[in-house]
Amino acid sequence: MPKFCDLTGRRFGRLVVVRHVGRNQNKRQVWDCLCDCGRPHIADSGALIKTHTTSCGCYLKERITKHGGSNRASYNTWRAMMRRCYTTQDKDYPRYGGTGIVVCAEWRTYTGFVAAMGEPVGKETLDRVDPYGDYTPTNCRWASLATQARNIRKRTNISGHRGIYVVNAGKWMAAITASRKKYYGKCRDTLVEALEDRKKLELLHWGAE
């Protein structure tokens, strides 16, 4: 029997492997994956490693529909939006998907997104009017960097504890700065959980005192 190879966390095209779910009828290892478009997908090791499967099917659908967006700013923006909300390995996930921010159903395909938003002008990028809200047609706009700078989401530290913040929907999150980089814990329902995350972050990035 071939040696087991753990694919958890690895990327294959648009798919990121989330967890191992067993074997299929052909005795191949099967994996639960998450596509950049936000949809789950099941694939076996062979299909992933040999790149026979690189998405949940959305890539083929996009090619068939010929959306023509691969070289457009709106398409790159859409992919980045989906990654930070649904790909746990993305560096920005803790501040977006990790705090409960989601993309509305009609925007989980590029064609739905560009139909509502169109193309940015000049150096405009995607901005949420309510920086705590989800990605929806009523909460998003193309905006200049100056406009976005005035609209940056601020975490309010009302916990009375260093490095613990209130984030989206009244939840709690730990954060720490080390070597000029910011690191975040998970979005938690209680202050106690966030405090535990803060201790773990301190041990990991500052070391034992």
C-alpha positions in Angstrom: 0.0 0.0 0.0 1.4 3.4 -0.9 2.7 5.6 1.9 0.1 8.1 3.2 0.9 11.6 2.2 -0.9 14.4 4.1 -2.1 17.1 1.7 -3.8 19.2 4.4 -3.2 22.9 3.8 -1.7 22.4 0.3 -3.0 24.3 -2.7 -3.8 22.8 -6.1 -4.9 25.5 -8.5 -8.0 27.1 -6.9 -8.4 24.4 -4.3 -7.0 24.4 -0.8 -7.1 21.0 1.0 -9.0 21.3 4.4 -9.0 17.8 5.7 -8.8 14.1 5.0 -12.1 12.3 4.8 -11.2 8.7 4.1 -10.9 6.5 1.0 -13.2 6.1 -2.0 -14.3 2.9 -3.7 -11.0 2.7 -5.6 -9.1 2.9 -2.2 -7.7 6.3 -3.0 -7.3 8.9 -0.3 -10.1 11.5 -0.5 -9.9 15.1 0.7 -12.3 17.8 1.6 -11.2 21.0 -0.2 -12.3 24.6 -0.4 -12.3 26.4 -3.7 -11.3 30.1 -4.0 -14.9 30.8 -5.1 -16.1 29.7 -1.6 -17.6 26.3 -2.5 -16.5 23.0 -0.9 -15.3 20.2 -3.2 -14.3 16.6 -2.6 -11.3 15.2 -4.6 -9.0 12.2 -4.4 -5.2 12.4 -4.1 -4.6 11.4 -7.7 -6.8 14.0 -9.2 -5.2 16.7 -7.1 -1.5 15.8 -7.5 -1.8 15.1 -11.2 -3.7 18.5 -11.5 -6.7 16.8 -13.1 -8.8 18.7 -10.6 -7.9 22.4 -9.9 -11.3 23.9 -8.9 -14.8 22.9 -7.8 -15.9 23.3 -11.5 -16.1 27.1 -11.5 -13.0 27.5 -13.7 -14.5 25.4 -16.5 -17.8 27.3 -16.1 -16.0 30.6 -16.4 -14.3 29.5 -19.5 -17.5 28.3 -21.0 -19.3 31.5 -20.2 -16.3 33.5 -21.5 -16.6 36.3 -18.9 -13.4 37.8 -20.3 -12.3 39.0 -16.9 -8.9 37.3 -16.5 -7.0 40.5 -17.4 -9.4 42.9 -15.6 -8.9 44.7 -12.3 -12.4 43.6 -11.2 -11.5 39.9 -11.6 -8.3 40.1 -9.5 -10.3 42.0 -6.9 -13.0 39.3 -6.9 -10.5 36.5 -6.4 -8.7 38.4 -3.6 -12.1 39.1 -1.9 -13.0 35.4 -2.0 -9.6 34.2 -0.7 -9.6 36.5 2.3 -13.1 35.4 3.3 -12.9 31.7 2.6 -9.3 30.5 2.4 -8.0 30.0 5.9 -4.4 30.0 4.7 -4.7 33.5 3.2 -2.7 36.0 5.2 -5.7 38.3 5.5 -8.2 35.6 6.5 -8.0 36.4 10.3 -9.3 39.9 9.6 -12.1 38.9 7.2 -13.4 35.4 7.1 -12.0 34.8 10.6 -14.2 37.6 12.0 -17.3 36.4 10.3 -17.3 38.5 7.2 -18.8 36.8 4.2 -19.5 37.4 0.5 -23.1 37.5 -0.5 -24.4 34.6 -2.6 -24.8 36.4 -5.9 -21.1 37.6 -5.7 -19.6 34.1 -5.3 -19.2 33.9 -9.0 -17.2 36.6 -10.9 -20.0 37.2 -13.4 -22.4 38.1 -10.5 -19.8 40.4 -8.9 -18.8 42.3 -12.1 -22.5 42.7 -13.1 -23.1 44.7 -9.9 -19.8 46.5 -9.5 -18.5 47.1 -13.0 -14.8 48.1 -13.4 -12.8 50.5 -11.1 -11.6 53.8 -12.4 -7.9 54.6 -12.2 -6.4 53.4 -8.9 -9.8 52.8 -7.2 -10.1 49.6 -5.2 -13.0 47.7 -3.5 -14.2 49.3 -0.3 -16.9 48.4 2.2 -19.0 51.4 3.3 -19.6 49.7 6.7 -16.1 48.3 7.4 -17.7 45.7 9.8 -20.2 44.6 7.2 -20.3 41.8 4.6 -19.4 42.1 0.9 -22.8 43.0 -0.7 -24.0 45.3 -3.5 -25.4 47.8 -0.9 -22.2 47.9 1.2 -19.5 48.0 -1.5 -18.1 50.7 -3.8 -15.0 51.4 -5.8 -13.1 54.1 -3.9 -9.8 55.9 -3.9 -7.1 55.2 -1.3 -7.7 58.5 0.3 -11.4 57.7 0.8 -10.6 54.2 2.2 -8.0 55.6 4.6 -10.8 57.6 6.3 -12.9 54.4 6.5 -10.4 52.0 8.0 -12.0 49.5 10.4 -11.0 50.3 14.0 -11.1 47.6 16.7 -12.3 49.1 19.9 -10.3 48.0 23.0 -13.0 48.1 25.7 -12.0 44.8 27.3 -9.6 46.3 29.8 -7.0 43.8 28.6 -4.0 44.5 26.5 -4.3 43.1 22.9 -7.9 42.1 23.2 -10.4 43.8 20.9 -14.1 43.8 20.1 -14.7 42.9 16.5 -17.5 42.1 14.2 -20.9 41.3 15.8 -19.6 41.9 19.3 -17.1 39.0 19.2 -13.6 39.1 20.7 -10.2 38.8 19.1 -6.6 38.7 20.4 -3.8 40.4 18.5 -0.1 40.9 19.0 2.7 42.7 17.3 6.1 41.1 16.9 9.0 42.1 14.6 6.8 44.9 13.2 4.2 42.3 12.1 0.6 41.9 13.4 -0.7 38.5 14.3 -4.3 37.6 15.2 -6.1 34.9 17.1 -9.5 33.5 16.0 -12.8 35.4 16.3 -14.2 34.2 19.7 -17.6 34.4 21.3 -16.2 35.1 24.8 -13.5 37.3 26.4 -12.1 34.3 28.2 -11.4 32.5 24.9 -9.7 35.6 23.5 -7.6 35.9 26.6 -6.4 32.3 26.2 -5.5 33.1 22.5 -3.5 36.1 23.7 -1.5 34.0 26.1 -0.7 31.5 23.2 0.3 34.4 20.9 2.6 35.8 23.5 4.3 32.4 24.0 4.6 31.8 20.3 5.9 35.2 19.2 7.5 36.7 22.4 8.6 33.5 24.1 8.5 32.7 27.8 9.4 35.5 30.1 
